[in-house]
Amino acid sequence: MADTLLAAHALSKRFGGLEALSSVDFEIGRGEILGLIGPNGAGKSTLFNCIAGALPVTGGRIAFEGRELSRRPAASRARLGIGRTFQLGKLFTELSVVDNVIMGLGIGAYGSLWRSLAGSFRREKVIQHAERLLDRFGLADYRGHAVEELPMGVQRRVETARAIATGPKLLLLDEPAAGLTHKEAEEYAQMVRDIRGEQVTVMLIEHNMPFAMNLVDRVLVLVEGRLIAGGPPAEVRNDPQVIEAYLGTG
């Protein structure tokens, strides 16, 4: 693939006798929105955890902008430009929206900004940067609200803004449409398109098929730890193997 951002080759992950990922190969092109679908237990979140560094791989390799990642810890990968959200939100729910976004400024590409801006004047600069992100994601009206007080759709935006605060080149979204209303899901999809328009590559896990298929450029299908198909949404949607294994004949 021309201008490959991330490439995985023969990726495997075992938990004791359970093989969660088996010889997984794929690439993500710079500027792409790539979908990852499959039934529960297929290994999708495990794959994300291996990319982000939350789990070590058992075998194979991951390269990001040509750099071997397999032995790098999660913090190092964040600094290189891999950001993520989680299937079950990992926000600091008792803290305000702005404080959650500020937390994102402490890691990734902006970590040096946070560390260098010591003192009250410089801290104010960090807060101003966070507030620009709040404006960008339509969160300014919620600035001082505790996250736990907010509806799910707003919480998803907060988590995404915090991930973007890390300065990612690749953003991993784990079931971003889960729990969202139809309107919220449509708004979130547009936000992802806007993020891609700002030179951020996106890979997402999703069970909401209309949301995923109308958003992504390509989709990969993972079943029992193995990639069984990949390609444009229309092609994958009509693949007999995918229909049998996951989508169903309905």
N, C-alpha and C positions, 0 to 999 in steps of 0.2 A: 504494500500500500504506500502511495506517495505521501511523504511528509507524515510518517507514523509518529505519534506521540508516545503511545505505550504499546508494548508487545509482550504477550505471554506465550511461552513455549513449553509444552509437555508438563504443564503445571499439575501437581498432585498434592493432595492433603489427606492424611489419614489421622483418625482418632482411634488409637488402638487397632482393632480389627476392622473398623469402619472406614471405607474409602469414600470420603466426602467429595473429592475432586479427582478425576482420573484423566491424565494426559490432555489437559485443556490447552488449546491453541487459539489465539485470536489477536487482532490488532485493533487499535483505535486511532483513527486519523485525526490530525489536528483540526479543530473546529467542528467536529462531528457531534451529533447527538445519537448515542448508541443505547439501545434498549436490551435488557436481559430479562427474559421471562422463563417460567417453568413452574411446575407444581411445588407445593410445600415440601420441604426436605430435599429439594433438588441440588442444593449447594450454592445457591445464589449469594446469600449473605456471607458464607464462608469465602467465596471468591472475592467479594469486596474486602473482607477482613485481611485476606492475603495480599491484595493490592495495597491497602492502606498501611499494612504492617502490624495490625492488631494480632495476627496469627502468623507464625512462621510456616513456610511451605515445607512439605515433605520432600518434594522433588520438582525439577524443572527450574525455570528462571523467568524473571520479570524485568524488563528493561523500560526505563522512562527517559525519553530524550536520549536514548543510547546508553544511559547509565544503568548498570546492574543494581537492582534494588533488593535482591533476595536476602541480603544480610544487613540491610539498613533498618534501624528501629523506626517506629511510627513517627516520632518527632522529626527525624531527619527527612522522611518522605514528605511530611507537611511543609518543611522548609524548602524542599525542592519544587513544591507546587501541587501536591495532591491533597485536596480538601474533601470533606464528606459530611453527610447527614446520616441519621440512623433510623432504622425501622421503628423503634420505640425511642421517642425523642430523648435526647441527652441534655436538654436545657437545664439551666439553674433556675428552677421554677419559682423559687422564693425571691429571686433577684429581679430587678427591673429589666425592661427590654434593652435600654441603652447599656446597662452593665453587662448583659449577655453578649452584646455585640463587641463591647470593649474587650471581653475575654478573648474573642477571636483575634484581636489585634496583638495578643501576646504570643502567638505562634505563627508558623508559616513565614511568608515573605515579609510580613510586617512586624515580626518579632523584634528586629533591630530598632524599628521605630519606637516601639513601646519601651525598650530598655534604655534607649538614648534620651527619651523625653522625660527625664526625672525632674521633680520639683513642680510646684503648683502651676507655673506658667506653661511648662511643657506638657503637664498632664492635661491642661485645658486644650492644647493642640490635639491630643489624642481624642478627647471627648468630641471636639469639632469634627474630626475625621469620622468617628462613629456616627455622629448625627448626619453626616452626608450620606452614609450608608442607610440610615433610617429613612431619609428622604427618598433615596433611590428605590427602596423596597416598599414604599407607602406605609411606613411604620411611625412617622413622626408624631401622630396623634396618640400613640401608645407609649411614648418615650419613657414615662415614669411608672407605667403600670407593671405590677408583678406579673410574670409570664403565666403563673398558675391561674390568673383571673381571666385570661384571654381565650377566645374560641380556637378550635383546632386549626382552622385555616390561617389565623394570624400567627399561631405558634409555629406553623410550618414556615412561614415567611421569616420569622425571627431566626429560626435555626438555619435557614438558607443564607440570611444576611450575615450571621456569625461565621458560617463556612466561607463565604465570599471575603470576609474580613481577613482571612488567612492569606489572601492573594493567590488562589489556586490557578493553575493552568488546566488541571483536570478536576472536575467536581463529580463526586460519586453521590448519587441520591438514592437512598434505600426506601422504596415504597412511598414516594412523596405524596401521592394522591390518597393514601389510606386515611379514612375517616373524613374526607372532604366531601362537601356537597358538590353537585354537578357544576354549579356556578363557581365555587371555590377552585375546583379542579381545572376549569377552563382558564381562570385567572392565573393559576399556578403554571399551567402550560405556557401561557404567553410570557410569564416571567422567565421561564427556562429559555425560551426563544430569545428574549432580550439578553440574557446572560451569555448565550452563545454568540450573539451579535457583538459582545464586548471581548471577544477572543478567548473565551473559556470553553474548553471541550467538556462535554457532559456524558456520563454513563449512568443509566438509571435502572433499578430493579422495579418492576411494577406488576401487579395482578389486575389492575384496571385496564382491560384490553382496549377499549375505545380511547382512553387517555393516552396509552402508550403508542398505539398504532398510528394515531393522528399526529404524534409529536416527533417520533424518532426518524432518523435517516435510514438506519439499519437496525435489525433485531437479531439477537442470538437466543437460541433455545437450549436450556440446560435441563436435563432429565437424569436423575440418579448420578449426578456428578460428571456427566458426559455431555459435551455439546453435540446435539443431533442435527442442528440446522442453523443457518445464518443467511441473511440477505435483506433486501428491501421488505417492508411490512407486507405488501400485497403478495409477494412471492412466498414468504414464510407462512402467511395466513392460509394459503392453499396447498401447503406441503402435506401430503397424506400421512407422513410419519409424525409430523407435529400435531395434526388433527387427532390422530389415534392416541398419542402419548399425553397430550395436554389440552388442546382447545376443545375437543369433543365434536361429535358430528352435528350437534345442534348449532 
